[in-house]
Amino acid sequence: MPKVLEQPAVLHVFSIIKAGISAIPLFGTPIASLIGDYIPTATQRNIEKSIEYLKKEFANLGYRIDIESINRDEFSEMFKRCYQIISQTHQDMKLQAAARLLSNIFLKRRSDKLNFTELDHFTRCLDNLSIGAIEVLGKVVRVFLNGKSKRQVRYQIWTWHLWLI
C-alpha cells in the first residue's frame, strides 16, 4: 500500500468510506472491494509514472540543474502541490506537466527558469484545468510555435503583453 494511504487519518477515512459502501445491499460489497483494491494501486502507478517523467526531465536538463540554489521552502510547497496533482489524476498530460513544473525549480538561475510565483500560478492552473482545456492549449501553442524560434516567440508574447496593457 502506498505510504500516503498508510497515514492514520487517511486510513480512517478510507475505512469509513469502504464500510459505508459495503452496507449498500447487493452491490456494496463488490464496490467496496474494488475501491480497496484499485485506488491504492492506481495512485502508486501514477506516482511511479511521474517519477519516470521526472527522471527524463532531469536527463534532458543535464548541466542546467543546480541543487545548491534551491529554496527549500519553495521546493517543499511545489512538491506538495505537484504530489497532490499526481495523486488525483491518471492523465499522462497532467502527470508530465507536474513533473516538468517540479523539475523547473531545480534549474540554475537563468532566463528559462520560472520564478516561484510563476511556478505556483502554473501549478494551480494545472490542477484546475480539464484535460480538454490542456489539449486545446497544447494545440494552440504548437500552431503558434510552428517554425518560430524561441526569440521570435518571446518577442511576439512581449508585444501582445504591451498591446494588452
N, C-alpha and C positions, 0 to 999 in steps of 0.2 A: 504494500500500500504506500502511495506517495507520502512524503513527510508532512505535507500540508494537511492531509486528511488524518494524520496521527495526532494533531493538536487537540487537546481536551474539548475546547468549545466547539470545534468543527465536528468532532466525533459525536458529541451530544446532539447537535442539530441534525446531523446525518442520520443518527439512530432514531430520532423523533420523527423525521420525515418518512423513513422506511417503515416504522411502526404504524404511522397513520395510514400510509398507503396499503400496508398489508391487512389492515382492518376492513378494507373495502371487500364486500363479498364477491366471490368468483374470480375477479381479475386482480385483486390487490396483491396477493402473494407472488404471482409471476412478475408483476411490475416492480415490486419491491426487490425481488431477486435480481432483476435486470439492472435496476438502479445501483444496487450494491456491487454488482459485478462490472458494469460498464463504466460508470463515472470515474472511479479511480484509475482504470486502465487508460481511458481516453485522455484524462488530464496528464498522466505520466507520458503518454505518447506525444502530446503537444509539447511538453517540456523537453523531451528528447529531440524532437524535430527542431525546436527553437535553439537548442544547444548546437545542433549541427549547422543551422543557419548562422549562428554567431561565430562558430569556428571558421566558416567560409568567409565571413566578413573580415575577421582578423587576418586570415591568409591574404585577402585582397588588399587590406590596408598596409600590411607589412611594416616597413620602416616608418610609416606615418603615425604609429602608435607611440604614445608617451604615458606610461603608467604613473610616472612620478608627478605629473601635473594635474592629476585627477583630484577634484574637490570631493572628499569622501562623503560629505553630507548630500551633495547634489547627486553623486552616484547612487547612494542609498535610496534616495527618493525616486530617481529614474528606474532603478532596478525594481522597486516595489510596484511602480506603475506598469512597467513592461511585463512583470510577472503576472500581474492581475489580468492584463490583456491576454497573455499566453494561456492562462488557466481557464479563460472564459470563451475561447474560440477554438474551432478546429480548422478554420480557413487559413490556407497556406499564405495568402496575401498578407493577412494581419500578422501571422507568425513571423514572416520575413521582415515586414516593416518594423515590428517590435525589436527584432534582432538588429536591424540597421540603426534604429534610433539609439539603442543601448550602446552599440559599437561606436557611435559618433562621439560619445563622451570620452572615449579613450584617445581621440586624435590629438596631435600636437596643436598648439595654438596657431592656426593658420586660417586662411580665408574660407576653406571648405568645412571648418568645424563650426557647428551651430553653438550659440551660447545657451546657457541653461534655460533662459526664458523661452527661446525658440523651441528647444527640445521639449520643454514642459507643454507648450502650446500644441506641438505636433503629436505628442503622446496623447493628450486629451482629445484631439481631433480623431486620431486613430481609434481610440476607444469608443467614440460616439458615432463614427461614420459606418454606414452599412457597407456590405461587400459590393453592392451595386454602385454605390457612390464612389468607392475606391476604384472600381473598374472604369467608370466614366472619367474620373480624374486621370487615371493612367493613360487612357486613350487620348485625352486632350494634351497631356504632356508629350506623348510620342509624336502626335501631329505637330505640335509646336516645335519640338526639338529636331524634327526631320531635316537633316542636312545642315544644321546650325552648330557653330562652335559654342563652347561654354561662354566665351566672351560676348558673342552676339546675343546669347540668351540673357545674360546678366544685364547687358545694355538695354534690351527690349523690356525686361522687367523693371529696370530703373526708370525708363521713360514712361511706362504705364503707371508706375508709382507716382511720378510727378504729375501726370495727367489726372490721377485720382485726387490729388491734393488740391 
